[in-house]
Amino acid sequence: MAGKYLEIYEEVKKDIVEGIYKTDEKLPSKRTMAERKGVSVITVEHAYGLLLAEGYIETRERSGYFVLFSHGDYFLGESTEPVKASGKGREKTIFVKSSETKKQRSGNGKSAETEFSAALYAKTVRRVLSGYENEWMEKSETFGTERLRLAISDYLLRSRHIRVSSDRIMIGAGAEYLYGMIVRCFGRDLIYGVETPGYQRVEEVYKKDGAKVEKLPLGKVGIKSEALWKSNADILHVTPYRSFPSGVTATPDKKIEYLKWAEQKDALIIEDDFESEFTPLKKAEDTIFSMDPNGRVLYVNTFTKTIGPSVRIAYMLIPEQLMNTFKEELKWYSCPVPTLEQYIVAELLENGDFERHINRVRRKNRIEAAKH
């Protein structure tokens, strides 16, 4: 039953997040769940495997699967960092190998695992030059060409289960450009909370744009809870997938905590999703943007790592209630990415070449992860 395991995964995940299955509670056995859903045990095993890999559940020797996700409310000073103890104390922390964390986040050093085919890219350039000669010379709209924004919208729905209309997507010349646009929209008087240690360029961009920055210490599963709740940040900039240079990946309950913080503090979150496409999991990581019911998350990603460092194209997903602010504040700006470059990336997304590349790399990453 192709795709059935994803349905079961989504159903069980929803029950876990909503507290139907509580922390430390044992899940139904694979055989019991298979009988309930009318599927094979293997199908349930695949679903449980995804939940296990993402940190929603854990296995206990000869006991079965138990809920790891924390349902507790988060209060000032309460620590949600994992603890080690005998018995029920557990730790769910995801790191990358030290050799991986030392790579430049900017993508200046290509690796065999992520390098996009130069021949394929050149072929795509020729196809766009010959097939769209009356279009690629035209000036791009402020938020980017409609073709690229539509291609990104369709791709996100197919690959990430993110449903966002093309008119809520903004194209920029790299993620740093988009961070600057956020400052221009919301002003320099706000405080931007950033991870520490974190990608230094993020802090530098905010400071050079005149914004105030507050450094928030990372723990093993994300920003430490006590620091988060005591902070004065109005906008929180987080990298939930493999924060650079620490390699820390936020657990599902940490992502929920970020959303609760934003709701209680009437704040916003910038989700920097750099490189998440290359997860070794069989499905893409859940984004904070897709988990957000209140429109408080601005999602930023880039093609710099997935295609190549010379492709200075990034995109931002904007919550519907913030669109008027962006349109009003940025209406005099021009998109800095040439239309030709936008059409090349759109072509790669539309014909499936980009996704085939991503899937190829993810298969390699799964093989490497299995070796360790």
N, C-alpha and C positions, 0 to 999 in steps of 0.2 A: 504494500500500500504506500506508493510514493507520496510523500508529504504528510501522511497520517501521523507520523511521529512528531512532526512540528505542531500539529493540532493538539496532540496530547501534551507536548511541552508547554504550549501557550496556556492550556487549561490549568495544568498543575501550577505553573508559575503564577497565574492570576490568583489561584486559591491560596498560594503561599503568601503573596504580597498583601492580599486582603485579610489574612489572618485566619482563614478557614483551617489551614494547616499551620500550627503554631511552632515557634522555635523549640527545637529538641523533640518535636513530635515525630513519630515514625510514620513514614509513608506506606501505603499499601504495597505489598510485595509485587514484583513484576508480573507474577502469574495472576494475582488477584486483579491488578489493574488491567491486564490484558483481557480477562473475562468480562470486566465491567465495560470496557470499550469495544469489545468484539474484534480485537486485533491479536496479532501474534505477540509472544513474549519478546521476540527480537525487536519489534516495533517499540514496545515500552522501554526496552533497554536503551535504544537510541535516544528516546525522549529523556530518560533519566540521565543519560550520559551528558546531554547538553546542560541540564540543570546542575549536574555535578561540576562540569567544567566552568560554569559561570558563577559558581559560589552560592547557589540557592540551597543546595543540599550537600550532604556528605555521606560516605559509607562508613559503617562500623563493622569490624570483623565479625562475621557469623551472626550479625544482628539485622542487617538491612540498610535502608536509606532513611536518613533523618534530616529534618529541616535545619539548615544553618542560618538562614536569613533571620535577622533580628526585627521584631515587630515593635520594640519599645519606642516610646516618644523620646525626643531628644531635648534635654534641658541644659541650661547654662551650667557648665562645670561637670556635666556627666560624661564620662569617658565611654566611647563605643569602640575603642581600639581592642584588638583581639588579645586574649590572655592565654597563657599556657598553664595548665593545671592538670592534676590527675583526674581521671574520670571524665567529666563532661567538658572540661575546658579544652577549647580547640582554637586553632588558628587557621584562617583561610587567607593566605597572602599570595599574590601572583607577582613574580619578578621575571625579568629577562636575564639572560646570562650577562655577566659583567662585560664581556667582549662586545655585546650588542649595545649596552648603554653608553659605550665610549664613542660610538659612531656619531658624526655630526648630524644633528637633527635637520639641518638645512638641506641635507641630501647631496652635499657636494661630492661625497665619496660613493660612487655607484657600487653596488654589490651584485654578484651573480644571481642572488635570490630576488632582487627587485627590478633589475634592468629591463626596460621596455625595448622591444625590437626596433633598432634604428631603421632597418629596411622597411618594416611595416609602417613606421611613422612617415618615412619618406614617400612611400606609396600613397598614404592618406593625403599628404600635402599635394601631391600631383593630382589626385582625384578631385580635391577641393578647388585647386587652381583652374582645372579644366571644366569642372561641372558647375561652378558658381561664380564665373568671372564677372557677372553683373551685380554680384551681391557682396563679395568679400572686400571690395574697395569702399563700400559705404561706411559711414560713421556709425558706431555702435550707440545704442540707447544708453541712458545714464546707468541703468542697472544691469546692462549687458544685453547681448542680442537675444531676441525671443527664441531663436533656434537653440542656442546653448542652454538657456534656462529651461526650456521644455525638455531637452535631452537629459538634463540633470534631474528634473522632476520625475521623469519616467524611470530613470536608473535607480533613484532612491526608493521608489515604490517597489521595483522588482527585487532589489538586492538588500535593502535595509528595512523594508516595510515602513518607510516614512512617507506619509501622505502630505505633500505640500504643493500648492499651486505654483506655477512658474512666476506669477507676479509677486511672489513673496521670496524670490531668490535674487540675490545681488552678486554680481561678478566683480572681482577686484584683482589687481596685479600683486598677488601674494597675500597671505594671511595678515601680514603687518599692515598693509594698506587698509584692510577691513577693520582692524583694531582702531586705526586712526579715524575711520569714518564713524565708528561707535562713539569715540570721544567727541567728535564734532556734533553728533546728534544729542548726546546727553550732557555735555558740558564738562569743564575742567574742575568744577567744584565738588564733584562726586569722588568718593574713595573707591579705588579699584583694588580688590583683594587678589593677590597672586600667590601661587604655590612657592614654597621655598624648602629645599632647593628646587629651582624650576628653570625653564628655558629663559635665559638672560635677556634675550631680545624682546620678549613680551614686556618685561618691566621697563626696558629702555624706551620702547615705543610710547608707552603711557606717559613716562616722565618727560620725554621730548615734546609730547603734545601738551604738556603743562598740567597733566592730571596728577592727582595724589595717589600714592601707592602704599598699600599695607601688605607686608609680607606675612604669610600664614604658614606655619610649619607643617610639613607632611609627616604622617605616620605611616604605618605599614599598609593601610587600606585607603588612604586619601588624607585630606587635611584633618588634623587632629580636632576632635569635636570641641574640646574646651576652647581652643583658639578660634575656631569657627564661630561659636556662639558668643564669644566675648568681643569679636571684631566689630569695627565700625564701618565695614565695607558696605557700599551701596550696590556694587556690581562685583560678582565673584567670577574670576577667570580660572577655569579648571581644565586639566587634561586627564580625563578619566581613564583613557587607554594608554598605558605605558608612559607616564610622565617622564620627561627628560630633565636631568640625567639619571634620576633615581631608578627608573624602570617600574615604579609603583603603579598598579592598576586598581582603580576603585572597585570595591565590591558592590553588588546590587543594593544592599542596605545603606551603604555610604552615598550612593547616588540618590536614593530616596531622602536621606538626611539633607543633602544639598537642596532638594526641592522644598522640603519642610522649612529649612532655614530661609529660603527666598520668599516663601509665602508669609511666614511670621514676621520677617523683617521688611516686607514690601520691597524686595530687592530683585535684581536681575542676575542671570547666570550667563556667562559666555562659555560655551562648550567647545573647546579646541580638540577636534577629533582626528588630529594628525596621525596618519599611518594605521588607523584602526582596520582598514581593509585587509591588512596582512595578518590578522589574527589566525592562529592555527586551528581555531574552533571550526566545526562544520557549518556554523551559521555566524553571521556577523554579530558583533557585540551590540547589546541594547544601548541605545543612546539616551542621554538624559532628556534630549529634545523630544524623543518619542514617548518618554515616560511622563512628560509634563502635561497635566490637565489644565493648567492655568495660564499658559502663554508667557512664561517668564524666562524662557531659554532662547538665546541666540546661538545658533549652531554654525561653526566655521570649519571648513575643510579645504584641502588644497590638492592639486594634481602634481605638485612638485616632487613628491616621493613616489607616487604611483606611476607616473609617466617619466618624469625626468626633471632635474633642477633647472633646466633652461625654460621649462614650461611654467611661466610665472602667472598661473591662473588659480585663483582661489574662489570659493563661493560661500555665501552666508545665507542661512535660512532665518527669516524674520517672522516673529509671531504676528498674527493678524492685527492685534490691537496696537502694535507699534509701527505699523506701516505708514500711517499718516505722518508720524514724527520723522521717519526716514525720508519720505517723499518731500516734505516741506524743507527740511534742513539741507538736503543734498541735491535739490533740483537744479542748482547751478553748476554741479560737477559733471564732468564727462567721464565715461568709463575709460580707464587707462589701458585696457587690453585691446590690441588691434582686432578688428573683425575677422581677419584671416585666421589668427590663432584660435579665436573662439569657434570658428567653423571647423577647424581641424579636430579639436577636442570633441565637438558635437558629433562629428562623423564617426569618431572612435567609439563614442557611447551608443550611437544609433545602430551601427552595424555589428555590435557585439564584441569587437576586438578588445576593447578595454576590459570587459568582464571576463573574457577568456584569459587575458593576462593575469588578472587578479586571482581567478580560480586556480591557475597554474601555480602561482606563487604560494597560495594558501595550501595547496596539496603538498608542496615541498616543505612548507613550514610544519604541517602535521606529521610528515615523515620524520623530520628532525626532532620534533617534540617527542615522538614515540621512542626515539633512540635514547632519550634522556629520562 
